[in-house]
Amino acid sequence: MKSGQILLLAFGVAMLQACETEVDLNAPYKSTTVVFGLIDPAADTQWVKVNKTFLGEGNNLEYAMIRDSSEYNFSEFKRLVVEKVENGSVVEEYPLLEKEISNKSVNGVFYGPEQTVYFFKTPAGGLNEDAQYRLVCDFHNRQDVTATTNLVKSGSALFQIPQQGSSLTLAQTTGGGLSVNYNDNVTVKWTPVENAELYDFALRFYYTEKRYSDLGHTNLVSELETFTDWTIGQFKSENLVSQAGFLTLQFNAEPFFAYLKNTLDADPLVVRQIGYFDGTRTRCFEIRMALANEELRTYFEVNSPVTGVIQERPTYTNVVGGLGLFASRSRAQVGELSLVSSNQNGNLIALVLGEYTQQLGFCDPNPVSPYSCD
């Protein structure tokens, strides 16, 4: 080996020995404010979460279990408010108050069950659905954060089919009245809601669960008024049929009965009384509609399950100076829908004798019904 090669090799070995062997995987610490809030005109209280990201030397899973790693002390805020903005001007503001709640899961990465949230009471006159609402987090010693949203105008929702107190035909009978045909085109029709970009529908079914200690159902042990919600589906506004000023969707009712079979236990000691009897009809159904504005719809779309080859998920935020979401949701419903109509008792027979639910002990509180609980 030539002397020049020996010198170069020796220099390389010396350089390798001089290199730092420890690698710092943590980037320089930078804390970012994270916001999550959904303004709901139909709610009596508006809630907002304001947290911060963190990064420390050592095991960050241990830091996650320390409460002030991700929560602000209220004294760090110079001003924490939601402003009502009309025609570009702030006309009113609602200071956010601090509240500790204890409903957070203790099975996650972060501390629990306590957590800090911020809220303001919806004013007596309600929120102005034509205004915008702006969250302002004004800090003493860090970057300020703002986020603005319009409101979903749930007050404009009007159901044409079904109407309050009417009936909802989920099943019909044939062959002497005992053979069940499930309705595959149950119709819901309503007026479009301004600023609503996403509609989420569910069918709520009310019943009372009565548990007895004997198979003859004479000794009542417990009684619980309850309900179950079956998801009809989620629909983008542009995908709904619009006709004569109304939006329309149709759904198949058979999966609702299959859902009851899969979620309720068949127990010979349990009788399930359908809804309540108002003296004329048994009322038990409710169509519930949840609505999301454009910001919330985008958030859902970005965070939906990845199904393509590219697994990387983009980041969405409408928070200026931070991360997160400040958007609007609302809800509307049409209820007190009857179990049977004047000339059709298919729903009742489907619940009592149908292939999916005949083992679940359903009965009608109407005392003159052929399937009365009495």
C-alpha positions in Angstrom: 0.0 0.0 0.0 1.4 3.4 -0.9 2.2 5.9 1.9 -0.5 8.3 0.5 -3.2 5.7 0.8 -2.1 4.8 4.3 -2.4 8.5 5.3 -5.8 8.8 3.8 -7.1 5.7 5.6 -5.7 6.9 8.9 -7.4 10.3 8.4 -10.7 8.5 7.7 -10.5 6.4 10.8 -9.7 9.4 12.9 -12.7 11.3 11.5 -15.1 8.3 12.2 -13.8 8.1 15.7 -14.4 11.8 16.2 -18.1 11.7 15.0 -20.9 12.1 17.6 -22.5 8.7 18.2 -25.7 10.0 19.8 -28.6 11.2 17.6 -31.2 13.7 18.8 -34.5 12.6 17.3 -36.4 15.6 18.7 -36.7 18.7 16.7 -36.3 22.1 18.4 -39.3 22.6 20.7 -42.1 24.7 19.3 -45.5 24.7 21.0 -48.6 25.2 18.7 -52.1 26.0 19.8 -54.7 23.4 18.9 -58.4 24.4 18.8 -61.6 22.4 18.4 -65.0 24.0 18.6 -68.4 23.4 16.9 -70.9 26.3 17.2 -74.5 24.9 17.4 -77.4 27.4 17.1 -79.7 24.8 18.6 -77.6 24.2 21.8 -78.0 26.2 25.0 -74.2 26.1 25.7 -71.3 26.4 23.2 -68.1 24.5 24.0 -64.5 25.0 22.8 -61.3 23.1 23.4 -58.0 25.0 23.4 -54.9 22.9 23.9 -51.2 23.0 22.8 -48.7 20.6 21.3 -45.6 19.7 23.3 -42.2 18.1 22.8 -39.7 17.2 25.5 -36.4 15.5 26.1 -37.0 11.8 26.9 -40.2 9.8 26.7 -43.0 12.0 25.3 -45.5 9.3 26.3 -44.7 10.2 29.9 -45.1 13.9 29.2 -48.6 13.2 27.7 -49.7 12.0 31.1 -48.8 15.3 32.7 -51.8 17.7 32.4 -50.0 21.0 31.8 -48.0 19.5 28.9 -51.0 20.0 26.7 -53.3 22.4 28.6 -52.9 26.2 29.1 -53.2 27.9 32.4 -56.1 30.4 32.2 -53.7 33.2 33.3 -51.8 32.7 30.0 -54.8 34.2 28.1 -55.0 38.0 27.8 -58.4 37.6 26.2 -60.4 34.5 25.3 -63.7 35.3 23.6 -66.0 34.4 20.7 -67.0 37.5 18.7 -70.2 37.9 16.7 -69.4 39.6 13.4 -72.0 41.3 11.3 -71.1 43.0 8.0 -67.4 42.9 8.9 -67.9 44.5 12.3 -67.8 43.0 15.8 -71.2 43.7 17.4 -71.0 41.5 20.4 -68.6 39.2 22.2 -69.0 36.3 24.6 -66.1 35.7 27.0 -65.2 32.0 27.3 -65.3 30.6 30.8 -63.1 27.8 32.1 -64.6 24.5 33.3 -63.1 21.2 34.4 -65.0 18.1 33.4 -64.3 14.5 34.3 -65.5 12.4 31.3 -62.3 11.8 29.4 -61.2 8.2 28.8 -58.3 7.0 31.0 -57.4 4.4 28.4 -55.8 6.8 25.9 -52.3 8.3 25.5 -53.2 11.5 27.3 -54.1 12.2 30.9 -57.7 11.7 32.2 -60.4 11.7 33.3 -60.2 15.4 34.0 -59.8 17.9 31.2 -60.3 21.7 30.8 -62.9 23.1 28.4 -64.1 26.6 27.7 -67.7 27.6 27.2 -70.3 30.4 26.9 -74.0 30.3 27.3 -76.1 30.8 24.2 -77.8 34.2 24.7 -81.5 34.3 25.5 -82.3 35.5 22.0 -80.3 32.8 20.4 -77.4 33.1 18.0 -77.8 35.2 14.8 -77.7 32.6 12.0 -76.8 35.3 9.5 -73.7 36.4 11.4 -70.2 34.9 11.5 -68.6 33.9 14.8 -64.9 34.3 15.5 -62.8 32.7 18.2 -60.1 34.9 19.5 -57.3 33.5 21.7 -55.2 36.5 22.7 -52.1 35.3 24.7 -49.7 37.3 26.8 -46.5 35.7 25.6 -47.2 33.6 22.5 -48.7 33.9 19.1 -52.4 34.8 19.0 -54.9 32.5 17.4 -58.2 33.2 15.5 -60.8 31.1 13.7 -64.0 32.1 12.0 -67.2 30.2 11.0 -70.6 30.8 9.6 -73.6 29.0 11.1 -75.8 26.2 9.9 -79.3 27.7 9.7 -81.2 24.8 11.3 -84.1 27.0 12.0 -85.0 27.0 8.3 -85.4 23.2 8.2 -89.0 22.1 7.4 -90.0 18.5 6.9 -92.7 17.8 4.4 -92.5 14.0 4.6 -93.0 12.8 7.3 -94.6 15.6 9.2 -94.7 15.9 13.0 -97.1 13.4 14.5 -97.7 11.5 11.2 -96.8 7.9 10.5 -93.8 6.2 8.9 -94.3 3.1 6.9 -91.3 0.8 7.3 -93.1 -2.5 6.5 -96.3 -3.8 5.0 -98.1 -7.1 5.2 -99.4 -9.5 2.6 -100.8 -13.0 2.5 -103.6 -12.6 5.1 -101.8 -9.9 7.0 -99.0 -11.9 8.6 -96.3 -12.0 5.9 -94.0 -9.0 6.1 -92.6 -7.0 3.2 -90.0 -4.4 4.2 -90.3 -1.0 2.5 -87.2 -0.3 0.3 -88.2 3.3 -0.6 -89.0 5.1 2.7 -89.1 8.7 1.8 -87.8 11.8 3.7 -88.4 15.2 2.2 -87.4 18.6 3.7 -86.4 22.1 2.8 -82.7 22.8 2.1 -80.8 24.3 5.0 -78.6 27.3 4.3 -74.9 26.7 4.9 -75.5 22.9 5.4 -73.1 21.0 3.2 -73.5 17.6 4.8 -76.6 15.9 6.1 -76.5 12.9 8.5 -79.7 11.0 9.1 -80.7 8.5 11.8 -84.0 6.8 12.8 -84.6 6.9 16.5 -86.9 4.2 18.0 -88.3 4.6 21.5 -89.3 1.7 23.7 -89.5 0.7 27.4 -87.6 -2.3 28.5 -89.4 -4.2 31.3 -87.6 -7.1 33.1 -89.5 -9.7 35.0 -88.3 -12.4 37.4 -90.6 -15.0 36.0 -91.6 -16.3 32.5 -95.2 -15.4 33.1 -94.2 -11.7 33.3 -96.1 -11.1 36.6 -93.3 -9.9 38.9 -91.7 -6.7 37.5 -88.1 -6.3 38.5 -87.0 -3.2 36.6 -88.4 -0.8 34.0 -86.3 1.5 31.7 -87.5 4.0 29.1 -84.9 4.1 26.4 -84.2 4.4 22.6 -81.9 3.2 20.0 -80.6 5.1 16.9 -80.1 3.4 13.6 -77.9 5.3 11.1 -79.7 5.9 7.8 -76.7 7.5 6.1 -74.6 10.6 5.4 -75.3 12.6 2.3 -73.5 15.5 0.6 -75.9 18.3 -0.3 -75.1 18.1 -4.0 -75.9 14.4 -4.2 -79.4 14.8 -2.9 -82.4 15.0 -5.2 -83.8 18.5 -5.3 -87.4 19.0 -6.5 -89.9 21.8 -6.1 -87.8 23.4 -3.4 -87.4 20.2 -1.3 -84.5 17.8 -0.9 -85.4 14.1 -1.0 -83.8 10.8 0.1 -85.1 7.3 0.1 -83.8 4.4 2.2 -84.4 0.7 2.7 -86.1 -0.1 6.1 -85.1 -3.8 6.3 -81.6 -3.1 7.7 -83.3 -1.3 10.6 -85.0 -4.5 11.7 -81.7 -6.4 11.2 -80.0 -3.8 13.3 -82.5 -4.4 16.2 -81.8 -8.1 16.0 -78.0 -7.5 16.2 -78.0 -5.0 19.0 -80.8 -6.2 21.4 -80.6 -9.4 23.4 -83.4 -11.9 23.1 -84.3 -12.7 26.7 -87.6 -14.5 27.7 -87.7 -12.4 30.9 -87.7 -9.1 29.0 -90.7 -7.4 27.4 -90.1 -4.4 25.2 -93.1 -2.0 25.1 -93.0 0.0 21.9 -93.1 3.8 22.4 -96.1 5.3 24.3 -99.8 5.3 23.7 -101.3 8.8 23.5 -105.0 7.7 23.7 -105.3 7.3 19.9 -102.0 5.9 18.5 -98.7 4.5 19.6 -95.9 7.0 19.0 -92.4 5.6 18.7 -90.3 6.9 15.8 -88.3 10.0 15.1 -86.3 11.1 12.1 -83.1 13.0 13.3 -81.0 15.1 11.0 -77.5 16.4 11.8 -76.0 19.1 9.7 -72.5 20.3 9.0 -71.2 23.4 7.4 -68.4 23.5 4.8 -65.5 23.6 7.3 -66.9 20.6 9.2 -67.6 18.7 6.0 -64.0 19.3 4.8 -62.7 18.0 8.1 -64.7 14.8 7.8 -63.6 14.3 4.2 -59.9 14.8 5.0 -60.1 12.5 8.0 -62.1 9.7 6.3 -60.5 6.3 6.0 -57.8 6.1 3.4 -58.6 3.5 0.7 -56.2 4.3 -2.1 -52.6 3.4 -2.7 -51.3 6.7 -1.3 -51.7 6.4 2.5 -50.5 9.9 3.4 -53.3 12.0 4.8 -53.4 15.8 4.2 -53.7 18.2 7.1 -56.8 20.5 7.3 -57.2 23.4 9.6 -59.1 26.7 9.5 -57.3 28.1 12.5 -55.1 31.1 11.9 -51.9 30.9 14.0 -52.6 27.4 15.1 -54.1 24.1 14.2 -57.6 22.5 14.5 -61.2 23.2 13.6 -63.7 25.9 14.4 -66.9 25.1 12.5 -70.7 24.8 12.9 -73.1 22.0 13.2 -76.7 21.8 14.1 -79.7 19.4 14.1 -83.3 19.1 13.3 -85.9 16.4 13.8 -89.4 15.4 13.2 -90.9 13.2 15.9 -93.9 11.6 17.5 -94.3 9.4 14.4 -96.8 6.7 15.0 -96.3 2.9 14.9 -99.3 2.3 12.7 -101.3 4.5 10.3 -105.1 4.4 10.0 -105.1 1.4 7.6 -101.7 -0.2 7.9 -100.1 -2.1 10.9 -97.1 -3.5 9.0 -94.6 -1.9 11.4 -96.2 -3.5 14.4 -96.4 -7.0 12.8 -92.8 -6.7 11.6 -91.6 -5.9 15.1 -93.7 -8.6 16.9 -93.7 -11.4 14.3 -91.1 -10.5 11.7 -88.1 -12.7 11.1 -85.6 -10.3 12.6 -87.4 -9.2 15.8 -89.9 -11.9 16.8 -87.7 -13.1 19.6 -87.2 -9.6 21.1 -90.5 -9.4 23.1 -92.0 -6.3 21.4 -95.6 -5.4 22.3 -98.0 -2.5 21.7 -99.0 -0.3 24.7 -102.3 0.4 22.9 -104.8 -1.6 25.1 -107.0 -2.5 22.1 -104.2 -3.7 19.8 -104.1 -7.4 18.9 -100.5 -7.3 20.1 -101.1 -5.3 23.3 -98.7 -5.4 26.2 -101.7 -5.9 28.6 
